[in-house]
Amino acid sequence: MESASISLGHGDAHGHEHHGPPEANQSSKMDRQVLGILLFIVSEVMLFGAFFAAYFFLRVVVDPITWPPNGIELPVFVAGVNTLILVSSSFTMHYALEGIRRNNHRALRLGLGVTWLLGATFLFIQLNEYVHIGFSARDGAFGSIFYSLTGLHGAHVFVGLLLLTFANIRASRGHFGPEEKNHLGVEVTGIYWHFVDIMWIVVFLTVYVL
Amino acid sequence: MKNPLRSEAEAFRWLMVVLAGAITVIFAAKLISSTAGLVWATVLIVAGLWWLYRKARAGQRDAPPTRGGDGRNRIVVIAERELGEQVLVEEVVSRLTGHRDQVLILVPVMGNPEDDPGAAVIANESIELARQRMELSLIALRELGIKARGILTGSDRDQALLVSGRTFAADDTVELD
């Protein structure tokens, strides 16, 4: 018998008979979900990296060397409070995940709900900051890079809020369970949310502190 | 190299590390100067990257060499005869190393028409029996949390091994006959 014809069928550890087209080939070196998240995070790091590179490039080459330019006063205290709000939201996100791991649906709903509120508060305060900050994206290199960097991050928070909205709706409908495969929607949202928080800490340090 | 953000808990730990580093940078910037804060931040980033690099290298050294070259221990099992699932499971478990084991079960279909042209009528029945055997074995392995898949093959075990070897670089071969 030819070797190509001897494989008559196959199954996997889930014990289900496969219907429809054959399953897509998968590299044996890395799980596809892990690979997907890794590639996504790497691409995001590169995206933010490009913006940080632009920021530091402008900071070095700007003439005269006053950074931020004279007359611009950044609301460091407000941004600091906003940072605390966003970091707090990561704790509530973690609380939600720990809750569902222990099959505590109330903790999941509470954690996700508070996380959403904190994220929305952060975004509202940032938009309010834009309104009152006193310069626009057209006011020189600093204005451009300030709005680009914080705006890029704000867009990520917005996407995170959308993910959290879906997670909240699904949690309220009882879609999630304690097993890992049954709360992947919250797990991935949590990873993304923590990543957004880490990025904000770096943005805050770069733009407001250093 | 392992994905440092492979779970929410792992990402949260990273957030805590970054937060702790950021607090020290803020102190350096406010108590000394912005330049000092920048230098300290650079030192922390370089030290962090160096630590990650060393950890990744150490992980590679600690992982036992495998034929697939990726640290996964692959076991191919040829289940030629009908055996109780318990025998198969015990044999497989005895070969596990705990280093991301993967198991492939080859289940030869006995009584193929090509082995015996007069046996064409029973071929379908043989295939079905082999499939059931394979599924029961997979379920038994799954219950122990062992990552496994199975393939029905022709009755020639050498051919079956050859074909499976193209996609499954086995580190260990178990023959149950």
Contacts between the chains, C-beta under 8 A, distances in Angstrom:
chain1	res1	chain2	res2	distance
A	1	B	112	6.9
A	1	B	114	5.2
A	1	B	154	4.4
A	1	B	155	7.9
A	1	B	156	6.5
A	1	B	159	7.0
A	3	B	159	5.1
A	3	B	162	6.2
A	3	B	163	4.6
A	4	B	163	7.7
A	5	B	154	7.5
A	6	B	153	4.9
A	6	B	154	3.3
A	6	B	156	7.2
A	6	B	159	6.0
A	6	B	160	6.3
A	6	B	163	6.6
A	7	B	151	5.4
A	7	B	152	6.9
A	7	B	153	6.1
A	7	B	163	6.6
A	8	B	109	6.1
A	8	B	127	5.9
A	8	B	130	7.9
A	8	B	152	4.0
A	8	B	153	7.2
A	8	B	154	7.9
A	9	B	127	7.5
A	9	B	131	6.0
A	9	B	151	7.4
A	9	B	152	4.7
A	10	B	149	6.4
A	10	B	150	6.2
A	10	B	151	4.7
A	10	B	152	7.1
A	11	B	131	7.5
A	11	B	134	5.9
A	11	B	135	5.5
A	11	B	138	5.6
A	11	B	149	6.7
A	11	B	150	5.1
A	12	B	138	6.9
A	12	B	148	7.7
A	12	B	149	4.6
A	12	B	150	7.7
A	13	B	138	5.4
A	13	B	141	6.4
A	13	B	142	4.2
A	13	B	146	7.4
A	13	B	147	6.2
A	13	B	148	4.9
A	13	B	149	6.5
A	14	B	142	7.0
A	15	B	135	5.7
A	15	B	138	5.7
A	15	B	139	4.7
A	15	B	142	6.5
A	28	B	68	6.3
A	28	B	70	7.0
A	28	B	72	6.9
A	28	B	102	7.4
A	28	B	167	7.7
A	28	B	168	7.6
A	29	B	68	7.5
A	29	B	70	4.5
A	29	B	72	7.9
A	30	B	70	8.0
A	34	B	3	5.2
A	34	B	6	5.5
A	35	B	3	8.0
A	37	B	3	6.6
A	37	B	5	6.4
A	37	B	6	7.1
A	38	B	3	4.3
A	38	B	5	7.3
A	38	B	6	7.8
A	41	B	3	8.0
A	41	B	5	5.4
A	87	B	15	7.7
A	87	B	19	6.4
A	90	B	12	6.6
A	90	B	15	5.5
A	93	B	8	7.5
A	93	B	12	7.9
A	94	B	8	7.0
A	94	B	9	7.6
A	94	B	12	4.8
A	97	B	8	5.0
A	97	B	9	7.3
A	186	B	8	7.7
A	187	B	7	6.7
A	187	B	8	5.0
A	190	B	8	3.5
A	190	B	11	6.8
A	190	B	12	7.6
A	191	B	5	5.6
A	191	B	7	7.3
A	191	B	8	5.4
A	191	B	11	4.7
A	194	B	5	7.9
A	194	B	8	7.0
A	194	B	11	3.9
A	194	B	12	5.6
A	194	B	14	7.0
A	194	B	15	4.8
A	195	B	5	6.8
A	195	B	11	6.5
A	197	B	15	5.6
A	198	B	14	6.5
A	198	B	15	5.5
A	198	B	18	5.0
A	201	B	15	8.0
A	201	B	18	5.5
A	201	B	19	6.3
A	201	B	22	4.8
A	202	B	18	7.5
A	202	B	22	7.9
A	204	B	22	7.7
A	205	B	22	5.6
A	205	B	25	5.7
A	205	B	26	7.2
A	205	B	37	7.9
A	205	B	41	6.7
A	209	B	25	7.0
A	209	B	26	5.6
A	209	B	29	5.1
A	209	B	30	7.8
A	209	B	34	7.6
A	209	B	37	6.5
A	210	B	25	7.6
A	210	B	29	5.9
A	210	B	34	5.2
A	210	B	37	5.2
A	210	B	38	5.1
A	210	B	41	6.9
